[in-house]
Amino acid sequence: MRFLRRQTRRFRSTWQRFLPARYRCWKLHTKLVMICVYSTVFLNILYGVYLGRFSFRRKKFVFSKGVTIYGFIVASIFGICYVWNIYREISTGQIGGRHTIGIYCYMNVLVCLFNYVTQWEKTLQIIRFQNSVPLFKVLDSLDISAMIVWRAFIYSVLKILICPLIGYTTLTLYQRRIQPDLQWTSLATARTMLPLIVSNQINNCFFGGLVIANLIVAAVNNKLHGIVKEANMLQSPVQMNLQKPYYRMRRFCELADCLDELAEKYSLTAGCSRNYLRFTDWSMVLSMLMNLIGITMGFYNQYLAIADYYINEEPFDLFLAIVLLVFLAVPFLELVMVARISNQTLLETRRTGDLLQRFDLQHADSRFKQVVNAFWLQVVAIDWKLMPLGLLELNTSLVNKVFSAVTGFLLILIQSDLTLRFSLK
């Protein structure tokens, strides 16, 4: 705990000098989120998937013609280069069914091109959505512990930075293994990794939004838990005998005002997180489909290498098999993290309803009763769930479904291969 406090003070003093004067009074978690949001917008512009920019003069996101031209140039260069590479390698036979990483990279090229088209088409909707969300105002009005903030920050860094770094390192080892004489290994690795990073950028934006939503709902629940304890204590026989009716009525009115604010923040967070899914649902579904195909193909190629070693007595490269296994584990780990943060947010929204049911309204003020009932109806009406395109719900069951699908496909492919091998003998 002392380490977290020390790092928090160090982070605050470091970034305090780079922030404008009006932002220096913000709380730590608000500054962290602001840095993450600005970094995400910068990466979206850099990759060419976002055609807007933030206007400091107007203090809102606006459509930019210059950024649009830059985005078209980036997408055109990206599409021409990678489509030409795909055509050249397929026509010359440089890539085959055993090239797991190459095929997985080219599948992500299709995801990137699809993301360019869909994100450009929704640019004006995304800009209106960004300007309608009072994100920093809501965050700065809540008290969130430093431990929870750092935990969420590390979780985001693990998903957005560490996982691609693991993939880059693994791919570098793979390139040096299959092409030991290649001098520009880092350039070849970066060319292979770029489609994976760009195709995952939209999903990273949604993942970051879920982390922020989880923080807000958890802070709302902590505040709500304190109100529940105080409201129930005010209605205990001891407190009713000690306190005058006027004090109790005034205190219930103050608690009702706090509940109104919490209900507004909960409704805004739940609604915005669900609405933001509309801008990323196609990308998420397509990425999950490509990951499913890539993981299945990768494990099947691993099986073929093992089968050739035992049946046909061909050489088996254990180091290369381990490298490919690590590379295939990265997209599965990212899927697990998305499912986990979605499930945590779902549990927090359910906890909100459980806390509202703990209120003892028998001797409460009439206005307080109305606010509690309105908040409860709001929670029930929202029914927070995340289902991209209405196909699969993002929770822990998603991991089981993907694992079951990969296992089923592998069993079918392995059975067909074994039948073919032994029939030929």
C-alpha positions as CSV (number, residue, x, y, z in Angstrom):
1,M,0.0,0.0,0.0
2,R,2.9,2.4,0.8
3,F,4.4,1.6,-2.6
4,L,1.1,2.5,-4.4
5,R,0.9,5.8,-2.4
6,R,4.5,6.7,-3.2
7,Q,4.0,5.9,-6.9
8,T,0.8,7.9,-7.0
9,R,2.5,11.0,-5.5
10,R,5.4,10.6,-8.0
11,F,3.0,10.3,-10.9
12,R,1.0,13.3,-9.8
13,S,4.1,15.5,-9.4
14,T,5.5,14.4,-12.8
15,W,2.3,15.0,-14.9
16,Q,1.3,18.1,-12.9
17,R,3.9,20.1,-14.9
18,F,2.6,19.0,-18.3
19,L,-1.1,19.7,-17.7
20,P,-2.9,23.0,-18.3
21,A,-3.7,25.0,-15.3
22,R,-7.4,24.2,-15.4
23,Y,-6.7,20.5,-15.4
24,R,-4.3,20.5,-12.4
25,C,-7.1,20.4,-9.8
26,W,-8.5,17.2,-11.2
27,K,-8.2,13.9,-9.3
28,L,-5.6,11.3,-10.1
29,H,-7.9,8.9,-11.9
30,T,-9.4,11.7,-14.0
31,K,-5.8,12.7,-15.2
32,L,-5.0,9.1,-15.9
33,V,-8.1,8.6,-18.0
34,M,-7.5,11.9,-19.8
35,I,-4.0,10.8,-20.8
36,C,-5.3,7.4,-22.0
37,V,-8.1,9.0,-24.0
38,Y,-5.7,11.4,-25.7
39,S,-3.3,8.6,-26.4
40,T,-6.0,6.5,-27.9
41,V,-7.3,9.3,-30.1
42,F,-3.7,10.0,-31.3
43,L,-3.2,6.3,-32.2
44,N,-6.6,6.2,-34.0
45,I,-5.5,9.3,-36.1
46,L,-2.0,7.8,-36.6
47,Y,-3.5,4.5,-38.0
48,G,-6.0,6.4,-40.1
49,V,-9.2,4.9,-38.6
50,Y,-10.4,8.2,-37.1
51,L,-11.2,11.2,-39.3
52,G,-11.7,13.8,-36.5
53,R,-9.6,15.7,-34.0
54,F,-9.9,17.5,-30.7
55,S,-10.3,21.3,-31.1
56,F,-8.8,23.0,-28.0
57,R,-10.4,26.3,-29.1
58,R,-13.9,24.9,-29.3
59,K,-13.2,22.3,-26.6
60,K,-14.8,19.4,-28.5
61,F,-14.1,16.8,-31.2
62,V,-14.6,18.0,-34.7
63,F,-14.4,16.6,-38.2
64,S,-11.1,17.5,-39.9
65,K,-10.4,17.6,-43.6
66,G,-6.7,17.4,-43.1
67,V,-7.0,14.3,-41.0
68,T,-9.3,12.8,-43.5
69,I,-6.8,13.2,-46.3
70,Y,-4.1,11.7,-44.1
71,G,-6.4,8.8,-43.2
72,F,-7.2,8.1,-46.9
73,I,-3.4,8.1,-47.8
74,V,-2.5,5.8,-44.9
75,A,-5.3,3.4,-45.7
76,S,-4.4,3.4,-49.4
77,I,-0.8,2.7,-48.8
78,F,-1.6,0.0,-46.3
79,G,-4.1,-1.7,-48.6
80,I,-2.0,-1.5,-51.7
81,C,1.2,-2.8,-50.0
82,Y,-0.4,-5.7,-48.2
83,V,-2.8,-6.8,-51.0
84,W,0.1,-6.8,-53.4
85,N,2.2,-8.9,-50.9
86,I,-0.7,-11.4,-50.5
87,Y,-1.1,-11.7,-54.3
88,R,2.6,-12.1,-54.9
89,E,3.2,-14.7,-52.2
90,I,0.1,-16.7,-53.2
91,S,1.0,-16.6,-56.9
92,T,4.6,-17.6,-56.3
93,G,3.8,-20.3,-53.8
94,Q,5.7,-18.6,-51.0
95,I,2.9,-19.2,-48.5
96,G,1.0,-22.4,-47.8
97,G,-1.3,-24.0,-45.3
98,R,1.6,-24.6,-42.8
99,H,2.5,-20.9,-42.6
100,T,0.4,-20.2,-39.5
101,I,1.6,-16.7,-38.7
102,G,1.6,-15.5,-42.3
103,I,-2.0,-16.6,-42.9
104,Y,-3.1,-15.1,-39.5
105,C,-1.4,-11.8,-40.5
106,Y,-3.2,-11.7,-43.9
107,M,-6.5,-12.5,-42.2
108,N,-6.0,-9.4,-40.0
109,V,-5.3,-7.4,-43.1
110,L,-8.9,-8.0,-44.2
111,V,-10.0,-6.9,-40.7
112,C,-8.1,-3.7,-41.0
113,L,-9.5,-2.8,-44.4
114,F,-13.0,-3.6,-43.1
115,N,-12.4,-1.4,-40.0
116,Y,-11.3,1.5,-42.2
117,V,-14.6,1.4,-44.2
118,T,-16.9,1.0,-41.2
119,Q,-15.1,3.6,-39.0
120,W,-15.1,6.2,-41.8
121,E,-18.8,5.6,-42.4
122,K,-19.5,6.2,-38.7
123,T,-17.2,9.1,-38.2
124,L,-19.9,11.8,-37.6
125,Q,-21.8,9.5,-35.3
126,I,-18.7,8.8,-33.3
127,I,-17.9,12.5,-33.0
128,R,-21.4,13.3,-31.8
129,F,-21.2,10.5,-29.3
130,Q,-17.8,11.7,-28.0
131,N,-19.1,15.2,-27.5
132,S,-22.2,14.1,-25.7
133,V,-20.4,12.1,-23.0
134,P,-19.3,14.2,-19.9
135,L,-16.6,11.7,-19.1
136,F,-14.1,13.8,-17.1
137,K,-16.9,15.6,-15.2
138,V,-18.4,12.3,-14.0
139,L,-15.0,10.8,-13.1
140,D,-13.9,13.9,-11.2
141,S,-17.1,13.9,-9.1
142,L,-16.4,10.4,-7.8
143,D,-13.9,9.2,-5.2
144,I,-11.9,6.1,-6.3
145,S,-9.2,4.6,-4.3
146,A,-5.6,4.6,-5.7
147,M,-5.4,0.8,-5.5
148,I,-8.4,0.3,-7.8
149,V,-7.1,3.0,-10.2
150,W,-3.7,1.4,-10.5
151,R,-5.2,-2.0,-10.9
152,A,-7.3,-0.9,-13.8
153,F,-4.4,1.0,-15.3
154,I,-2.1,-2.0,-15.1
155,Y,-4.9,-4.2,-16.6
156,S,-5.2,-1.8,-19.5
157,V,-1.5,-1.7,-20.1
158,L,-1.4,-5.5,-20.1
159,K,-4.0,-5.7,-22.8
160,I,-2.9,-2.8,-25.0
161,L,0.9,-2.9,-24.6
162,I,2.2,-6.1,-23.0
163,C,0.3,-8.5,-25.3
164,P,1.5,-6.9,-28.5
165,L,5.0,-6.8,-27.1
166,I,4.8,-10.5,-26.4
167,G,3.6,-11.1,-29.9
168,Y,6.4,-8.9,-31.3
169,T,9.1,-10.7,-29.4
170,T,7.7,-14.1,-30.3
171,L,7.5,-13.1,-34.0
172,T,11.1,-11.8,-33.9
173,L,12.3,-15.2,-32.7
174,Y,10.1,-16.9,-35.3
175,Q,11.6,-14.8,-38.1
176,R,15.2,-15.4,-37.0
177,R,14.4,-19.2,-36.8
178,I,13.0,-19.6,-40.3
179,Q,15.3,-17.0,-41.9
180,P,18.6,-16.8,-40.0
181,D,20.4,-15.0,-42.9
182,L,17.9,-12.2,-43.0
183,Q,19.5,-9.0,-41.9
184,W,16.4,-6.7,-41.5
185,T,14.6,-9.0,-39.2
186,S,13.0,-6.2,-37.2
187,L,11.6,-4.6,-40.4
188,A,10.1,-7.9,-41.5
189,T,8.7,-8.4,-38.0
190,A,7.2,-4.9,-37.9
191,R,5.6,-5.5,-41.3
192,T,3.9,-8.7,-40.0
193,M,2.9,-7.2,-36.7
194,L,1.4,-4.0,-38.1
195,P,-1.9,-5.6,-39.3
196,L,-2.3,-7.3,-35.9
197,I,-1.9,-4.0,-34.1
198,V,-4.1,-1.9,-36.4
199,S,-6.9,-4.6,-36.5
200,N,-6.9,-4.7,-32.7
201,Q,-7.0,-0.9,-32.2
202,I,-10.8,-0.6,-32.3
203,N,-11.2,-3.5,-29.9
204,N,-8.7,-1.8,-27.6
205,C,-10.8,1.4,-27.6
206,F,-13.8,-0.6,-26.5
207,F,-11.8,-2.4,-23.9
208,G,-10.6,0.9,-22.5
209,G,-14.2,2.1,-22.4
210,L,-15.2,-1.0,-20.4
211,V,-12.4,-0.4,-17.9
212,I,-13.6,3.2,-17.3
213,A,-17.2,2.0,-17.1
214,N,-16.3,-0.6,-14.5
215,L,-14.5,2.1,-12.5
216,I,-17.5,4.4,-12.5
217,V,-20.0,1.7,-11.6
218,A,-17.8,0.4,-8.8
219,A,-17.4,3.9,-7.4
220,V,-21.2,4.4,-7.6
221,N,-21.7,1.1,-5.8
222,N,-19.3,2.1,-3.0
223,K,-21.1,5.4,-2.5
224,L,-24.5,3.6,-2.6
225,H,-23.3,1.1,0.0
226,G,-22.6,3.9,2.4
227,I,-26.0,5.5,1.8
228,V,-27.7,2.1,2.4
229,K,-26.0,1.8,5.8
230,E,-26.8,5.3,6.8
231,A,-30.4,5.2,5.7
232,N,-31.1,1.9,7.5
233,M,-29.3,3.3,10.6
234,L,-31.5,6.4,10.6
235,Q,-34.6,4.1,10.8
236,S,-33.4,1.9,13.7
237,P,-35.3,2.3,16.9
238,V,-32.4,3.7,18.8
239,Q,-31.7,6.5,16.2
240,M,-35.4,7.3,15.9
241,N,-35.6,7.9,19.7
242,L,-32.4,10.0,19.8
243,Q,-33.0,12.2,16.7
244,K,-35.7,14.7,16.0
245,P,-38.1,14.2,13.0
246,Y,-36.8,17.4,11.4
247,Y,-33.2,16.2,11.4
248,R,-34.2,12.9,10.0
249,M,-36.3,14.5,7.2
250,R,-33.4,16.9,6.3
251,R,-30.9,14.0,6.2
252,F,-33.2,11.8,4.1
253,C,-33.5,14.7,1.6
254,E,-29.7,15.0,1.4
255,L,-29.4,11.3,0.8
256,A,-32.1,11.5,-1.8
257,D,-30.1,14.2,-3.6
258,C,-27.1,12.0,-3.5
259,L,-29.1,9.1,-4.9
260,D,-30.4,11.2,-7.7
261,E,-26.8,12.0,-8.7
262,L,-25.7,8.4,-8.5
263,A,-28.7,7.3,-10.6
264,E,-27.8,9.8,-13.3
265,K,-24.1,8.6,-13.3
266,Y,-25.2,5.0,-13.5
267,S,-27.7,5.6,-16.3
268,L,-25.1,7.6,-18.2
269,T,-22.4,5.0,-17.8
270,A,-24.6,2.0,-18.7
271,G,-26.2,3.8,-21.6
272,C,-22.9,5.1,-23.1
273,S,-21.1,1.7,-22.7
274,R,-23.9,0.0,-24.6
275,N,-24.1,2.7,-27.2
276,Y,-20.4,2.6,-27.8
277,L,-20.7,-1.1,-28.7
278,R,-22.6,-0.1,-31.8
279,F,-19.4,1.5,-33.2
280,T,-17.2,-1.5,-32.6
281,D,-19.5,-4.6,-32.8
282,W,-18.6,-5.5,-36.4
283,S,-14.9,-5.2,-35.7
284,M,-15.2,-7.3,-32.5
285,V,-17.2,-10.1,-34.2
286,L,-14.9,-10.2,-37.2
287,S,-11.8,-10.2,-35.0
288,M,-13.2,-13.0,-32.9
289,L,-14.0,-15.0,-36.1
290,M,-10.4,-14.5,-37.4
291,N,-8.9,-15.4,-34.0
292,L,-11.1,-18.6,-34.0
293,I,-9.9,-19.6,-37.4
294,G,-6.3,-18.7,-36.7
295,I,-6.1,-20.5,-33.4
296,T,-7.7,-23.6,-34.9
297,M,-5.4,-23.5,-37.9
298,G,-2.4,-23.0,-35.7
299,F,-3.1,-25.9,-33.3
300,Y,-4.0,-28.1,-36.3
301,N,-0.6,-27.3,-37.9
302,Q,1.0,-28.2,-34.6
303,Y,-0.8,-31.5,-34.7
304,L,0.4,-32.1,-38.3
305,A,4.0,-31.5,-37.2
306,I,3.7,-34.0,-34.3
307,A,2.0,-36.5,-36.6
308,D,4.6,-36.2,-39.2
309,Y,7.3,-36.8,-36.6
310,Y,5.8,-40.0,-35.1
311,I,4.2,-41.4,-38.3
312,N,6.4,-40.3,-41.1
313,E,9.6,-39.9,-39.0
314,E,10.1,-36.3,-40.2
315,P,12.2,-33.9,-38.0
316,F,10.3,-31.9,-35.4
317,D,11.4,-28.4,-34.4
318,L,10.5,-28.1,-30.7
319,F,11.7,-24.5,-30.4
320,L,9.5,-23.3,-33.4
321,A,6.5,-25.2,-31.9
322,I,6.9,-23.4,-28.6
323,V,7.2,-20.0,-30.4
324,L,4.0,-20.6,-32.4
325,L,2.2,-21.8,-29.3
326,V,3.1,-18.6,-27.5
327,F,2.0,-16.5,-30.5
328,L,-1.3,-18.3,-30.6
329,A,-1.9,-17.9,-26.9
330,V,-1.7,-14.0,-27.1
331,P,-5.1,-13.6,-29.0
332,F,-6.7,-16.1,-26.7
333,L,-5.4,-14.2,-23.7
334,E,-6.8,-10.9,-25.1
335,L,-10.2,-12.6,-25.5
336,V,-10.1,-13.8,-21.9
337,M,-9.3,-10.2,-20.7
338,V,-12.2,-8.7,-22.7
339,A,-14.6,-11.4,-21.4
340,R,-13.3,-10.9,-17.8
341,I,-13.7,-7.1,-17.7
342,S,-17.2,-7.4,-19.3
343,N,-18.2,-9.9,-16.7
344,Q,-16.8,-7.7,-13.9
345,T,-18.9,-4.7,-15.2
346,L,-21.9,-7.0,-15.4
347,L,-21.5,-8.1,-11.8
348,E,-21.1,-4.5,-10.7
349,T,-24.4,-3.5,-12.4
350,R,-26.1,-6.5,-10.7
351,R,-24.6,-5.4,-7.4
352,T,-26.3,-2.0,-7.8
353,G,-29.7,-3.7,-7.9
354,D,-28.8,-5.8,-4.9
355,L,-27.8,-2.7,-2.9
356,L,-31.0,-0.9,-3.8
357,Q,-33.0,-3.9,-2.5
358,R,-31.3,-3.6,0.9
359,F,-32.9,-0.3,1.7
360,D,-35.4,-0.4,4.6
361,L,-38.1,2.1,3.5
362,Q,-40.6,1.4,6.3
363,H,-39.8,4.7,8.2
364,A,-38.1,6.6,5.4
365,D,-39.1,10.0,4.0
366,S,-41.5,9.9,1.1
367,R,-39.2,11.6,-1.3
368,F,-36.4,9.2,-0.4
369,K,-38.7,6.3,-1.2
370,Q,-39.6,7.8,-4.6
371,V,-35.9,8.2,-5.5
372,V,-35.0,4.6,-4.4
373,N,-37.9,3.2,-6.4
374,A,-37.0,5.3,-9.4
375,F,-33.4,4.2,-9.2
376,W,-34.5,0.6,-9.0
377,L,-36.8,0.8,-12.0
378,Q,-34.0,2.4,-13.9
379,V,-31.6,-0.4,-13.1
380,V,-34.2,-3.0,-14.1
381,A,-35.1,-1.2,-17.3
382,I,-31.5,-0.9,-18.5
383,D,-30.7,-4.6,-18.1
384,W,-27.0,-4.1,-18.9
385,K,-25.7,-6.7,-21.3
386,L,-23.1,-6.5,-24.1
387,M,-23.9,-8.6,-27.2
388,P,-22.1,-7.6,-30.4
389,L,-24.6,-7.8,-33.3
390,G,-26.8,-9.8,-30.9
391,L,-24.7,-13.0,-31.5
392,L,-22.7,-13.7,-28.3
393,E,-22.8,-12.1,-24.9
394,L,-19.5,-10.8,-23.6
395,N,-18.9,-12.6,-20.3
396,T,-16.9,-15.5,-19.0
397,S,-19.1,-18.0,-20.9
398,L,-17.6,-16.6,-24.2
399,V,-14.2,-18.1,-23.4
400,N,-15.8,-21.6,-22.9
401,K,-17.7,-21.2,-26.2
402,V,-14.5,-20.3,-28.1
403,F,-12.6,-23.1,-26.4
404,S,-15.4,-25.6,-27.2
405,A,-15.5,-24.4,-30.8
406,V,-11.8,-24.7,-31.3
407,T,-11.8,-28.2,-29.7
408,G,-14.7,-29.4,-31.9
409,F,-13.1,-28.2,-35.1
410,L,-9.7,-29.7,-34.1
411,L,-11.4,-33.1,-33.4
412,I,-13.0,-33.1,-36.8
413,L,-9.8,-32.1,-38.6
414,I,-7.6,-34.6,-36.7
415,Q,-10.1,-37.4,-37.2
416,S,-10.2,-36.7,-41.0
417,D,-6.4,-36.5,-41.2
418,L,-5.9,-39.8,-39.3
419,T,-8.5,-41.5,-41.4
420,L,-6.7,-40.4,-44.6
421,R,-3.2,-41.3,-43.3
422,F,-4.1,-44.8,-42.3
423,S,-6.3,-45.4,-45.3
424,L,-3.3,-44.7,-47.6
425,K,-1.3,-47.4,-45.7
